[in-house]
C-alpha cells in the first residue's frame, strides 16, 4: 500500500506499507483494508480531506497545480465523494424550487441549477439552459424520493425555455419571476432600469439638473452614498418625469 499524505513543510510525504492479503480460490487475492486510505485511491484520507476542502473554494485545476498532482486524479476523488453524498440525498420534502442558469465559462457553455428554497441547497445541476433541463430535474427528483407534482412553487427567470419546461414537468408549480430579471429583462424588451434611464436621457435635454445623475436612478435608496443621497434630495423630484419613473421601478422590484 502506498498513498500520498499531507505535505511536510514544502516536501511531499508518502505512507508506504506492506499489508497482508488473503488468497481465495473463488475471488482471488484480497488485501486487508487499511483505515487510513480508500482502496486504490493513491491518497490518504487526510490528504483527500484537504483536497475536498480546497476544491470547495476554488477550481480543480489550480488546486492540482498547488498540490503538484494531475487534475484527473483530483476529479476522481471529487466524483467519489459527491456521488456518495448524492446517493444519500432525500428530496421527499421538496416543494419550492428556484431555477437559474449560469455560464460555465464566460460566453460559453451554460449550466442550469435547481435549488431547494427552504433548505437553501443545490438539488440538481445540469448542462444547458433549455426546457429539457427541467425534465432532467424532475427525473432526478423522483430518483431521490421527491415528486415533481408536489412542487407547488417555482422561482424562475423569464426565459421561454424555463417557462415551458416548468409548465410541462412541474405541473402544479405556481411560477414567480425573480426580482433581478424583472428589473433587467434580457432580450429586446427593456427592463425597468432601462426604462428609467430612457426617461432620464430624454428629460435631461430640457432639465440640466439631471446630468451626471444616471447612477442614482439605477440604484436602490439604501445603497446610495451620502453624496448621491444629497444630490437626489436637492433635485426638484416633484416636477421630474424621471423621479416618477424611478418610483414605479421601486414598486416593481419590491
Secondary structure, DSSP 8 states (H G I E B T S, - for coil): -EEEEEEETTEEEEEE----EEEETTTEEEE---TTB-TT-SBBHHHHHHHHHHHTTS-HHHHHHHHT--HHHHHHHHHHHHHHHHHH---TT--EEEEEEEESSTTS-EEEEEEETTTTEEEEEEE--STHHHHHHHHHHHHTT--GGG--EEEE-S-HHHHHHHHHHSTT-EEEE-HHHHHS--SSS--HHHHHHHHHHHHTTT-GGGTT-HHHHTS-GGG--HHHHHHHHHS-GGG-HHHHHHHHHHHHH-
